[in-house]
């Protein structure tokens, strides 16, 4: 703690007025830069926040970022502590109701590099993406509880793009099967992802599951097939039947794929 920050024994009038102001403005999470923009000088803002953290009225999330002591929304916090963050991958699958499996951490997609952190007992993993992949952002919640999240189509594409963050390949296949998707969004997000292997896997599943709403996506996928064979299951062994239509090697049999959607695999 810096020596120039005076910690008062009791809550002062200024501190009390600030807490009342936060309450009136319905502000539960904020940065020290916002405090400065609200008219507080640097030394006043630093001392004010330090005192309120010390007295248990505020919690420090990390340097320069604070919340009310009772605020614990893990999705808001995860997307607040990194710029341009959005809840994504397995976490988004769960929030969209596409998987019953509950992730034991929050996956946040961002264009910034950030190490995993744990805040209030919740673990966060930050997945850095190229800026062109940052698309398909929607919002859940209202007010202080509003946070960015990848929409359903972007979540599906992201999970095929980086399936290690999807919560399991079988679970991803079930999620893809059970939800109705917009072909235009799927095409745009796949173009942004620029992952030919993912496009081929999605295209094959679209055809097998006869997802009629994705007819335009099938046409798009077929124009993006290259002559390199990719494993259908990227986590499986390098073996299985080769399909020259999609240039996929089925290390997970078509029978087992159908068994997955029937919860028999």
C-alpha distance (Angstrom), angle and dihedral (degrees) to the residues before:
residue distance angle dihedral
X1 . . .
X2 3.78 . .
X3 3.81 114.7 .
X4 3.80 92.8 -132.4
X5 3.80 91.9 63.2
X6 3.76 110.5 92.9
X7 3.80 114.6 -149.5
X8 3.78 110.6 -153.8
X9 3.78 120.9 -146.2
X10 3.80 94.8 -135.3
X11 3.78 131.6 29.9
X12 3.79 109.6 -88.1
X13 3.77 129.4 -141.0
X14 3.81 90.6 -106.0
X15 3.79 91.5 51.8
X16 3.80 91.9 47.1
X17 3.80 91.7 48.1
X18 3.79 90.4 50.9
X19 3.82 92.0 52.3
X20 3.81 89.9 48.7
X21 3.80 89.2 49.4
X22 3.82 91.1 52.7
X23 3.79 88.8 49.8
X24 3.81 93.7 49.6
X25 3.80 92.3 47.5
X26 3.83 90.4 44.3
X27 3.80 91.2 -127.3
X28 3.79 115.5 158.2
X29 3.80 103.6 159.3
X30 3.80 128.4 34.1
X31 3.79 147.8 142.2
X32 3.78 129.5 -112.6
X33 3.81 88.1 -116.6
X34 3.80 88.5 61.3
X35 3.80 89.1 51.5
X36 3.79 88.6 55.0
X37 3.80 91.1 47.8
X38 3.80 88.4 53.4
X39 3.80 88.8 63.0
X40 3.81 104.8 -89.9
X41 3.81 116.6 132.6
X42 3.80 118.0 -125.4
X43 3.80 97.4 -105.0
X44 3.82 92.2 44.3
X45 3.80 93.5 47.9
X46 3.81 93.3 48.5
X47 3.79 94.1 48.7
X48 3.80 93.5 42.9
X49 3.80 93.7 52.5
X50 3.80 93.5 42.2
X51 3.80 90.4 54.2
X52 3.79 94.4 47.5
X53 3.80 91.8 48.7
X54 3.80 89.9 48.2
X55 3.81 90.9 50.7
X56 3.80 93.2 47.6
X57 3.80 99.3 -112.4
X58 3.81 94.3 111.7
X59 3.80 134.5 31.0
X60 3.79 124.6 -144.0
X61 3.81 110.5 -132.6
X62 3.78 92.6 -173.7
X63 3.77 135.4 -41.8
X64 3.80 110.0 -34.3
X65 3.82 95.1 -0.9
X66 3.80 124.4 100.2
X67 3.77 143.7 168.6
X68 3.78 138.3 -170.6
X69 3.80 110.1 -81.7
X70 3.81 92.5 -112.3
X71 3.82 95.9 46.8
X72 3.80 110.7 108.4
X73 3.82 108.8 151.8
X74 3.80 101.1 144.7
X75 3.81 96.2 -160.8
X76 3.80 93.9 50.7
X77 3.80 91.3 46.2
X78 3.80 93.7 47.6
X79 3.80 93.6 52.3
X80 3.81 93.1 40.3
X81 3.78 98.9 57.3
X82 3.80 93.9 58.0
X83 3.79 124.5 48.2
X84 3.83 116.2 -112.9
X85 3.81 90.8 7.0
X86 3.82 122.0 158.7
X87 3.78 130.8 -177.6
X88 3.81 105.1 -108.5
X89 3.82 149.0 156.1
X90 3.81 116.5 22.8
X91 3.82 92.3 -1.3
X92 3.81 91.0 54.2
X93 3.81 92.0 45.2
X94 3.79 88.4 56.2
X95 3.81 94.8 45.4
X96 3.81 91.0 49.3
X97 3.81 89.0 53.6
X98 3.81 93.5 -114.7
X99 3.80 96.3 123.9
X100 3.76 133.9 31.9
X101 3.78 90.8 -153.9
X102 3.78 111.2 103.7
X103 3.82 115.4 -141.6
X104 3.80 115.2 -130.6
X105 3.80 90.9 -140.4
X106 3.79 138.6 30.0
X107 3.81 117.3 -104.0
X108 3.80 113.3 -148.2
X109 3.79 122.2 -172.6
X110 3.80 116.9 -148.8
X111 3.79 141.6 154.4
X112 3.81 88.7 -129.0
X113 3.78 128.3 84.9
X114 3.79 111.7 -116.8
X115 3.80 132.4 160.5
X116 3.81 121.2 -126.3
X117 3.79 114.4 -86.3
X118 3.78 138.0 -172.0
X119 3.82 118.9 -140.4
X120 3.81 124.2 178.7
X121 3.81 89.6 -14.5
X122 3.82 95.5 -52.2
X123 3.81 119.4 116.0
X124 3.79 119.4 -141.6
X125 3.79 127.8 -161.6
X126 3.79 118.5 -165.5
X127 3.80 118.3 -151.7
X128 3.80 112.9 -157.6
X129 3.80 115.2 -144.6
X130 3.79 134.5 179.3
X131 3.82 112.8 -95.5
X132 3.83 93.5 -111.7
X133 3.80 88.7 62.7
X134 3.79 92.6 59.3
X135 3.77 99.5 99.7
X136 3.78 138.0 107.1
X137 3.81 95.6 56.9
X138 3.80 117.7 165.9
X139 3.81 130.4 169.7
X140 3.79 134.3 -121.0
X141 3.80 126.0 -163.2
X142 3.78 133.9 10.8
X143 3.79 138.0 -94.3
X144 3.81 112.9 -16.6
X145 3.79 88.2 -2.1
X146 3.80 95.9 58.0
X147 3.79 115.9 113.3
X148 3.83 137.9 165.8
X149 3.80 119.0 -105.2
X150 3.79 132.6 171.7
X151 3.80 110.5 -102.1
X152 3.80 120.4 -115.5
X153 3.81 97.0 -91.4
X154 3.81 93.4 44.9
X155 3.81 90.1 47.9
X156 3.81 91.1 53.3
X157 3.82 92.6 47.5
X158 3.81 92.1 45.5
X159 3.79 91.6 51.9
X160 3.81 92.2 51.1
X161 3.80 88.8 45.5
X162 3.83 93.0 51.9
X163 3.82 104.7 14.4
X164 3.81 92.7 171.6
X165 3.80 86.2 78.6
X166 3.82 96.1 46.4
X167 3.80 99.6 86.8
X168 3.81 94.1 -111.9
X169 3.79 134.8 -21.5
X170 3.80 94.7 -113.7
X171 3.81 90.3 52.6
X172 3.81 89.9 50.3
X173 3.81 91.4 52.3
X174 3.81 90.1 51.6
X175 3.80 90.8 49.2
X176 3.81 91.4 50.8
X177 3.80 91.9 48.6
X178 3.79 97.3 49.2
X179 3.80 101.6 47.9
X180 3.80 131.1 73.4
X181 3.77 111.0 -127.7
X182 3.79 136.5 -162.2
X183 3.83 110.9 -117.8
X184 3.81 94.8 -151.6
X185 3.78 93.0 52.9
X186 3.79 91.9 45.9
X187 3.80 90.7 52.6
X188 3.81 94.0 47.7
X189 3.80 93.4 46.9
X190 3.80 92.2 47.5
X191 3.80 90.0 51.3
X192 3.82 88.4 52.1
X193 3.81 92.0 47.5
X194 3.82 91.6 49.3
X195 3.81 92.7 -160.0
X196 3.82 111.0 141.5
X197 3.81 94.2 -173.8
X198 3.80 90.5 54.8
X199 3.82 91.4 48.5
X200 3.81 90.8 52.4
X201 3.81 92.7 49.6
X202 3.80 92.6 48.1
X203 3.82 91.2 45.3
X204 3.78 92.5 51.7
X205 3.81 92.9 48.6
X206 3.80 90.4 47.3
X207 3.81 89.7 56.3
X208 3.82 95.3 43.2
X209 3.81 93.3 48.1
X210 3.83 90.7 43.5
X211 3.79 92.7 -131.4
X212 3.79 97.2 -177.6
X213 3.80 93.9 -172.9
X214 3.81 87.5 66.2
X215 3.80 97.8 56.2
X216 3.81 90.7 119.2
X217 3.78 89.7 50.0
X218 3.82 90.6 55.2
X219 3.80 89.4 55.2
X220 3.80 90.5 48.2
X221 3.80 92.9 47.8
X222 3.79 93.7 50.4
X223 3.80 90.7 55.8
X224 3.81 89.4 54.1
X225 3.79 99.0 52.4
X226 3.78 115.3 121.5
X227 3.81 126.2 -166.9
X228 3.79 95.2 -109.2
X229 3.80 113.3 107.5
X230 3.79 114.3 -129.1
X231 3.78 126.8 -168.0
X232 3.78 111.7 -107.2
X233 3.79 90.0 -141.5
X234 3.81 104.5 43.4
X235 3.81 90.0 -161.1
X236 3.81 95.5 50.4
X237 3.79 133.7 89.2
X238 3.79 122.1 -77.1
X239 3.79 97.9 -104.0
X240 3.77 141.3 85.7
X241 3.79 142.2 86.2
X242 3.80 116.3 -31.5
X243 3.82 118.8 -133.4
X244 3.80 113.3 -156.3
X245 3.81 92.5 -168.4
X246 3.80 93.7 65.2
X247 3.79 98.9 14.3
X248 3.78 90.8 -124.9
X249 3.79 128.5 138.9
X250 3.78 109.3 -140.7
X251 3.78 104.2 -138.8
X252 3.81 82.3 157.9
X253 3.80 107.9 54.9
X254 3.79 121.9 -125.4
X255 3.82 87.6 -119.8
X256 3.80 90.0 57.0
X257 3.81 91.1 46.0
X258 3.80 89.7 56.6
X259 3.81 88.7 45.0
X260 3.81 89.4 56.7
X261 3.80 93.3 60.5
X262 3.79 89.2 47.9
X263 3.82 89.7 51.4
X264 3.79 89.4 -118.1
X265 3.78 98.5 117.3
